[in-house]
Amino acid sequence: MKRIILAVTAILLFCGQAVAGGGLDGFLSSLNVQARADLPGFSAKVSAQFGVPQPKVQAVIQTVKDPADAFMVFQLGQMASKPPETVVRVYQTHKGKGWGVIAKELGIKPGSAEFHALKRGDFVLSGMPAGGTGEGRGKGKGKGKGKGHKE
């Protein structure tokens, strides 16, 4: 019964965000619902997606306010090429000021593609390593016009 209620809540939350545009707040809210419904699964996905051991993910979850904040620690760390410990320190110093301020403190420039993605909430918790879609442009996959091709 509890899972049904959580599922219905998640669907309603998602639908409401889709109408309102959501942005980062919508993404984080939806991610918190998902995480609270299955914290071990959330932790495993974050671990796999960012290539971080689960104990480190769980340690970060325990130091931040919400599970979605732990996701953001790893996401911003990846975007800024900073270790999670650095991001957590900046988070603890500036958490009341928002993720935009934290991103700037980490060196993510306003106006950059990363900063725009942050503002849009253009993130996904897929559980897949970054760039790990399995698709690539290996040998023979491109349609480039290399030497000797007249197209």
C-alpha positions as CSV (number, residue, x, y, z in Angstrom):
1,M,0.0,0.0,0.0
2,K,2.8,2.4,0.9
3,R,4.5,1.8,-2.5
4,I,1.2,2.6,-4.3
5,I,0.8,5.9,-2.4
6,L,4.4,6.8,-3.2
7,A,4.0,5.9,-6.9
8,V,0.8,8.0,-7.1
9,T,2.6,10.9,-5.4
10,A,5.5,10.6,-7.8
11,I,3.2,10.6,-10.8
12,L,1.2,13.6,-9.5
13,L,4.4,15.5,-8.7
14,F,5.9,14.7,-12.2
15,C,2.7,15.8,-14.0
16,G,2.6,19.0,-12.0
17,Q,6.2,19.8,-12.8
18,A,5.7,19.1,-16.5
19,V,3.0,21.7,-16.6
20,A,4.8,24.2,-14.5
21,G,8.1,23.8,-16.4
22,G,9.9,22.4,-13.3
23,G,13.5,23.5,-13.9
24,L,16.0,22.5,-11.3
25,D,13.6,22.7,-8.4
26,G,11.2,20.4,-10.2
27,F,13.9,17.9,-11.0
28,L,15.2,17.9,-7.5
29,S,11.7,17.5,-6.0
30,S,11.0,14.5,-8.3
31,L,14.4,13.0,-7.5
32,N,13.7,13.3,-3.8
33,V,10.4,11.4,-4.1
34,Q,12.2,8.7,-6.2
35,A,15.1,8.5,-3.7
36,R,12.8,8.3,-0.6
37,A,10.8,5.5,-2.2
38,D,14.0,3.4,-2.7
39,L,17.1,4.8,-1.1
40,P,19.3,1.8,-1.7
41,G,18.4,1.8,-5.4
42,F,19.0,5.6,-5.6
43,S,22.4,5.1,-3.9
44,A,23.3,2.3,-6.4
45,K,22.3,4.4,-9.4
46,V,24.3,7.5,-8.2
47,S,27.3,5.2,-7.5
48,A,27.1,3.7,-11.0
49,Q,26.4,6.9,-12.8
50,F,29.3,8.9,-11.3
51,G,31.7,5.9,-10.7
52,V,31.9,6.4,-7.0
53,P,31.8,3.6,-4.4
54,Q,28.4,3.2,-2.7
55,P,29.9,3.9,0.8
56,K,31.0,7.3,-0.4
57,V,27.6,8.0,-1.9
58,Q,26.0,7.0,1.4
59,A,28.4,9.2,3.4
60,V,27.4,12.2,1.2
61,I,23.7,11.4,1.6
62,Q,24.2,11.6,5.4
63,T,25.9,15.0,5.2
64,V,23.4,16.8,3.0
65,K,19.8,17.8,3.7
66,D,18.0,15.8,1.0
67,P,19.0,12.8,-1.2
68,A,18.7,15.0,-4.3
69,D,21.4,17.2,-2.8
70,A,23.7,14.2,-2.8
71,F,23.0,13.7,-6.5
72,M,23.9,17.4,-7.1
73,V,27.1,17.1,-5.2
74,F,28.3,14.4,-7.6
75,Q,26.8,16.2,-10.7
76,L,28.4,19.5,-9.9
77,G,31.6,17.7,-9.0
78,Q,31.7,16.1,-12.4
79,M,30.8,19.3,-14.2
80,A,33.5,21.3,-12.3
81,S,36.1,18.4,-12.2
82,K,36.1,18.7,-8.4
83,P,36.1,15.8,-5.8
84,P,32.9,15.3,-3.8
85,E,34.6,16.4,-0.6
86,T,35.2,19.8,-2.2
87,V,31.7,20.1,-3.4
88,V,30.3,19.1,0.1
89,R,32.5,21.9,1.7
90,V,31.1,24.5,-0.7
91,Y,27.6,23.1,-0.2
92,Q,27.9,23.4,3.6
93,T,29.1,27.0,3.3
94,H,26.6,28.2,0.7
95,K,23.6,25.8,0.9
96,G,21.1,28.5,1.7
97,K,22.1,30.5,-1.4
98,G,21.1,27.9,-4.0
99,W,22.9,25.7,-6.5
100,G,23.7,28.5,-8.8
101,V,25.9,30.1,-6.2
102,I,27.5,26.8,-5.4
103,A,28.2,26.2,-9.1
104,K,29.9,29.6,-9.4
105,E,32.0,28.9,-6.3
106,L,33.1,25.7,-8.0
107,G,34.2,27.5,-11.1
108,I,31.2,26.9,-13.3
109,K,30.8,30.1,-15.3
110,P,27.4,31.8,-15.6
111,G,26.4,31.6,-19.3
112,S,28.2,28.4,-19.9
113,A,26.4,25.3,-21.2
114,E,26.9,23.7,-17.8
115,F,25.3,26.6,-16.0
116,H,22.4,26.7,-18.3
117,A,21.8,22.9,-17.8
118,L,21.9,23.6,-14.1
119,K,19.2,26.3,-14.3
120,R,17.0,24.1,-16.6
121,G,17.4,21.1,-14.3
122,D,18.6,19.3,-17.4
123,F,19.9,16.2,-15.6
124,V,19.0,12.5,-15.4
125,L,19.6,9.8,-12.9
126,S,20.0,6.9,-15.3
127,G,22.5,4.8,-13.3
128,M,24.6,4.7,-16.4
129,P,28.2,6.1,-16.4
130,A,28.5,9.5,-18.1
131,G,28.7,9.0,-21.8
132,G,27.8,5.3,-21.2
133,T,25.0,5.0,-23.7
134,G,26.8,2.3,-25.5
135,E,26.7,4.3,-28.7
136,G,29.8,5.7,-30.1
137,R,31.5,6.8,-33.3
138,G,33.9,3.9,-33.5
139,K,35.4,2.6,-36.7
140,G,33.0,2.6,-39.6
141,K,30.1,4.3,-37.8
142,G,30.5,7.9,-39.0
143,K,29.4,9.4,-42.3
144,G,32.3,11.7,-42.5
145,K,33.7,13.0,-45.8
146,G,37.2,11.8,-45.4
147,K,40.0,11.9,-48.0
148,G,38.9,10.5,-51.3
149,H,35.1,10.8,-50.8
150,K,33.2,13.0,-53.2
151,E,29.8,13.4,-51.8
